[in-house]
Amino acid sequence: MSINPPSDYVRTSEVQIHWARRKEILKAHPEVESLQGKEPISGFLVFLTLGIMLGMAYIVQTYNWNWLAIILLAYCVGAFIGHIQWVLVHELTHDLVMESSEWNTFLLLVSNLSHIIPSAVSFRYHHRNHHAYLNETYNDMDVPSLFEDKIFGHSIIGKATWLSFFSVLQSVRTLRSPQPFEWALVFNVVGNVTFSIWVIYALGGKAFGFLLLSSLLSIGLLLHPLGARWIAEHWAVAPPQETYSYYGPINKVAMNIGYHNEHHDFSRIPWSNLPKLKAIAPEFYEALHSHSSYVYLIWAFIMDKRFTLRSRVVRWPKGYVEKEAKKEN
């Protein structure tokens, strides 16, 4: 499908469509209810992916790979395994693995270890708010700030830089909505720092560098195709549609993370059942604009002058308009 991104916000006063569509789908296809639940195999994948990452880190250190080879391995393999770990963090954020929330938290912390940077617990807090306050300016940390747009949003170099260093800029953005204290934050930091120290002393600097590089590439460093996710999911390439799915080949190695409309409609359906949802209720999804290529989307985002960091359908936070009206009166 062709894209037609607006260069400025498209504001809506409507509540997010996902709540209404969920009701319509359940009314038309009550069997969808059975797709919701836990996917225990994700718990196994947490430890499998950690083992694979440590195995590759051991190899590059033991056989003294040169840095070019390490970068290539991280780009072509490590980033994809690291991205699977991020999808697992996402699944655990929604408690879609174990029955116990405590066990989900434990697995979430384990899945974040080889990312090096302790970020899973913070992601969980802000991602849950993203679902609750979808595309609300100020409340949804997925919406870039006006400052970001001013600095990065209107040039090829600016947009390429923003996407390449998305993780850093999003971390700064979340400072406008500080996360309340929880002990899981402490465990996240202590666990990742301890793990990093162990990797450096037990394996070596190249092993640590490989893990860190894989982690950053998995979320878009050096314009890695996986970074297109941050554009694909909610950038308004066909407004007033707010959310977009990706049905391309990377879903095969990314645990169906591209089924984003389906996920927002039913956040209690695990990754393994999202294609089944689309197959059961195609009349609700096939007419929506979707993406088929992450590489093309990155190219369009950077090169198309219409694309800015304000190319989003957004809504004011609940009560904001009324509050501003009272100020004027």
N, C-alpha and C positions, 0 to 999 in steps of 0.2 A: 504494500500500500504506500502511496505517496504521503509525505509529511508536510505539515503546514503549521510550524510552531509560531506562536505569537511572540513578539519581542518584549512584551510587558505582561504583568499579571492579568489573568482573566478572573475577575472576582465573581463569586457565586454566593447567594444567600440560602441555597439549598443544603440540606443535611447530606452527608455522604451517601452515595447511591448503594453502597455495599449492604447497609442494614436492610433497605427495602428489597434489594435483589435477593438477599438470603431468604427472606420470607416468601417471595414469589417462587423461588426454586423449590423450597421445601413443600409449598402447596402443590406445585406441578409434579414434583418428583420426591415423595416422602422417603423413598429408599436411600436418598442421599444421607439421611441421618445416620445410616449404618457405616458410612465412610469415616465418621468422626471417631477419635479414640487415640490409642497409643501405638507407636511403632518401635517395639523393643530392639529390633535389629540395629536401630540407630545407636543404642548403647554399645553394641559390639563395634560399630564403625568408629566410635570415639577412640577406642584403644587401638584398633587396626591402623587408623590414619596416623596416630601418634607414633606407633611402631614403625610405620613406613618412613615418616619424616626423620626419626632418629636413625634408622638404617641408612638413609641417604646421607645424613650428616656424618655418620661414622665412616662411610665410604670416601667422601670427599676429603676428610681429614687423614684417614689412614693411608690412602694412596696419593696424598699430597697433590690433589688436583690444582691446576692453575686457576686463576680467578675468572678467566674467560669461560672455561668449562663449567665452573661453579655457577656463573651467571646464567649460562645457557640451560643448565639442569634446573635451576630455580625458576627460570622463565617458562620452560616447556613442561616441567613435571611438578616441581615443588609448589608453584603458584596454584595449580589445580587441586593438589591435595590440601593445601592451606585453605583454599576456597571451600572445599568440602567440609573442612573443620568449622568454617564460618557458618555454613548452612546448618551444621549440627548445633552450633551455638544458637542459631535462630530457632531450630526445632525445640531445643531445651528451654529457650525463652518462653515459648508457649506451652511448656510442660507436656510435650507430645511424645515423650519417651518412656518415662517411668510413672507409676501411680503416685509415688511420694514426691512432693515438691523439694524435699531435702536431697533426695537422690538425683533429681534433675539438676539442682544447683551444683552438686558434687561433679556430675558429668560435664556440666557447662564449664566449670573451672578446669577440668582435665583437658577438655577440647581446646582451651585457650592457651595451654602451656607452651606449645611449640610456635605459637604466634609471637612469643617473647614479650610483646607489649601487653600489659594487663588491661584488658578492655572489655571482657565478656559481661561483667556485671553492670558496667555503665551502659553497654549496648542494650542489655535486657531492660533496664529502666526506661531509656529513651525510646526503644522500639515499642514497648507497650503503650507509651504515650502517643507514639506515632499512629497506632491503630485507633486510640481513643479520640485523638484530636487531629485526624487526617487533614493535612494541608491548611491547618490554621496557622496564620502568621503569628509568631511569638511562641506558640505552644508546641508546634510540630518541629522538632529539630532537624527534620529532613528537608525543610524549606530553607534555602540559603538566605543569609542576611543581605540587606541592602548594601552594606559595606562590601561584602564579597562581590556582589554584582558590579558595584562601581569600580572596583580594582581589577577584577578578572573577567567580567562577563561580556565584554564588547570587543574583544580582539582575538585573533587566532592564537597568539602567544599566551594571552591571559587565560583563555578557556583551556588550552592544552596544559598549562601550569596548574590550573585549578583541579582538573580531572586527575592529573598525575599525582598531586599531593592532597587528594580528597580527604584521606584519613586524618591528616594533620589539621586541615581547615575545619573539618567537621568537629574534631575534638575541641578546637577553640570555640566553635559556634555553641557547643553545649554549655559553655560557661554562663550563657544568659539564662539557663534553667538548671541551677545546681541540683545535683542528686542528693536526696536525704541520706544520712549515714545509715549503713547496714553492715553487719559483720562480714558479709560475703565480699564486700569491697576490700576489706583488710586481707581476707584469705586469698583473694585474687592477686593482690599486689605481692604479698609474701610468697605465695606459691610460684608466681612467674619469676620473681627475682631469684628465689632459691633455685628454681629450675635452670635459669640462665647461668648462674654461678656454677652449677654442677656441669652444664654443657661445656663451659669454657675450661674448667679444670680437668674434667674427666675425658672430654673429647678433643677440644682445642678451638682456637680462634676461627679457623675456616669452617668448622661445623657450626659454630654460633653464627657466623656471617651468612652461611647458607640458609639457616632457619629464619633469620631476620629478613633477609632479602626475599625469600619465598613468601613470608608473611605480608610484606609491603606490596609485592607484585600481585598477590591474590586479591588486593583491593584497589588495583589500578596504577601502581607506580610504573613509570615509563610507558604510560598509555597501554598497559596490558589489556587485551580484549575483555577480561573479566571485569574491568572497571566500568564498562558500559552499563552494568547493572544500575548504577546510581542515576543514569540518565533514562534508561529504559522504563523504569518502574512508574515514575510519576511526572516526567517532563511532558508537557501538553503538546504533543505533535499533532493532535486532532481534537482541539477543544470543542465542546466543553467536557470531553472525556477526561477524567482525572487520573485513572490508573490503567496501566498497559501491561499485557503479558508478552512474554518472549517464547516462541515455539521453535527456536532453532536447535542445531545439533549440540550445543554446549549443555543443554538440559541433561543429556545422557551422562555427562560426567560432573554434573552439578546438582544432582538430587532434585531435579524438577523445580529449581528455584525460579525459573522463568514464569511459572504459572501464577502470576502475581494477582491478577483479578480474582482468580479462583481462591487464592490464599486470603485476600482481604474479605471476600464473601464468607469464607468458612475457615477462620483461623484455627479451628479445632480439628481440621482434617490434616493428617500428617503428609509429608512429602510424597510418600509412595502411592497415595490415593488421589492426588490432585488431577492426574490425567483421567482417572475414572470419573471424577466429577464433571469434567468437560465433556467426556463421552456420553454421560447420562443426560446432561442438560445442554446440548450444543446450541439450541436456539437462543440461549442467554449469552453465549460467548462468541459465536462465529461472526456475528455482525460487528463486533467491537474491533477497533483498530488494534493491531498487534505488531510485534517486531519479529523478524526472522534472521537478522544478522547483527551481531554486536559490533563487528568491524565497521560495517556501513554506518551504524548509528554514531560511533565515535567520530568518523569522518564528517558526517553531517553536522554534528554538534559543534565541532571545531571550525568548519569551513563555512557553514551557512550563517550569514549575518543576522538572520531572523532569530536564531538561537541565542538566548542570553541566559543568565542565571535567574531571570524573572519569567521564563517561559513556563509558567505553572498556572494551573487553576487553583486558586486559594480562597479561603474564607476567613472572615474576621473571627477572633475567639468569641465564644458564647458570651453575650452581654456587653461586648465592646461597643457596638453601635449605640446601644441604649445609654451607656455610660458617657460616650462622647456627646450625644444629643443633650443630656442633662447639663454638661459643661457649657454648651452653647446657650442654653436657656438660663 
